[in-house]
Amino acid sequence: MKYKEEYPGTKQECLGFLSEAFTKLLKNQLTVNGEAVVIPDDKEVEYKIKYDDDAFEGSLSMKITWMNAEAEVEEEEEEEEE
């Protein structure tokens, strides 16, 4: 499932929101649209930070990803080997 929240505001409001969100994440108390955010302890995570800035707009993105299940491609390869 995908959950998303968006907020307009000033730089100060944004940084305050991020500070609060990271504090909650570290305490396992972060929610998005009422859904608890859980980063698994037993999985390898990949984390990225991306910054874009041009004449039209700028953006900063931070992303954490992990795999919850093995890819189906691996299962198909195993079946072919048998």
ZINORLIN-V778759 format. One record per residue. N is the residue number from 0. PSI is psi in radians with two decimals (* if undefined). BURIAL is b if it has 9 or more other C-alpha atoms within 8 Angstrom, else e. Layout:
# ZINORLIN-V778759
n:N psi:PSI burial:BURIAL
n:N psi:PSI burial:BURIAL
This chain:
# ZINORLIN-V778759
n:0 psi:2.57 burial:e
n:1 psi:2.36 burial:e
n:2 psi:2.47 burial:e
n:3 psi:2.46 burial:e
n:4 psi:2.47 burial:e
n:5 psi:2.52 burial:e
n:6 psi:2.37 burial:e
n:7 psi:2.71 burial:e
n:8 psi:-3.07 burial:e
n:9 psi:2.96 burial:e
n:10 psi:-0.76 burial:e
n:11 psi:-0.76 burial:e
n:12 psi:-0.71 burial:e
n:13 psi:-0.84 burial:b
n:14 psi:-0.63 burial:e
n:15 psi:-0.74 burial:e
n:16 psi:-0.82 burial:e
n:17 psi:-0.72 burial:e
n:18 psi:-0.80 burial:e
n:19 psi:-0.71 burial:e
n:20 psi:-0.77 burial:b
n:21 psi:-0.66 burial:e
n:22 psi:-0.80 burial:e
n:23 psi:-0.69 burial:b
n:24 psi:-0.78 burial:b
n:25 psi:-0.48 burial:e
n:26 psi:0.13 burial:e
n:27 psi:0.68 burial:e
n:28 psi:0.11 burial:b
n:29 psi:2.36 burial:b
n:30 psi:2.65 burial:e
n:31 psi:2.08 burial:b
n:32 psi:0.68 burial:e
n:33 psi:-0.08 burial:e
n:34 psi:2.20 burial:e
n:35 psi:2.34 burial:e
n:36 psi:2.13 burial:b
n:37 psi:2.00 burial:e
n:38 psi:2.05 burial:e
n:39 psi:2.50 burial:e
n:40 psi:-0.41 burial:e
n:41 psi:0.23 burial:e
n:42 psi:2.63 burial:e
n:43 psi:2.35 burial:e
n:44 psi:2.68 burial:e
n:45 psi:2.31 burial:e
n:46 psi:2.48 burial:e
n:47 psi:2.66 burial:e
n:48 psi:2.34 burial:e
n:49 psi:2.37 burial:e
n:50 psi:2.21 burial:e
n:51 psi:2.46 burial:e
n:52 psi:2.10 burial:e
n:53 psi:-2.99 burial:e
n:54 psi:-0.44 burial:e
n:55 psi:-0.86 burial:e
n:56 psi:2.93 burial:e
n:57 psi:2.75 burial:e
n:58 psi:2.64 burial:e
n:59 psi:2.18 burial:e
n:60 psi:2.43 burial:e
n:61 psi:2.34 burial:e
n:62 psi:2.39 burial:e
n:63 psi:2.23 burial:e
n:64 psi:2.73 burial:e
n:65 psi:2.79 burial:e
n:66 psi:2.25 burial:e
n:67 psi:-0.43 burial:e
n:68 psi:2.71 burial:e
n:69 psi:2.59 burial:e
n:70 psi:2.52 burial:e
n:71 psi:-0.45 burial:e
n:72 psi:-0.71 burial:e
n:73 psi:-0.70 burial:e
n:74 psi:-0.72 burial:e
n:75 psi:-0.69 burial:e
n:76 psi:-0.69 burial:e
n:77 psi:-0.71 burial:e
n:78 psi:-0.67 burial:e
n:79 psi:-0.58 burial:e
n:80 psi:-0.51 burial:e
n:81 psi:* burial:e
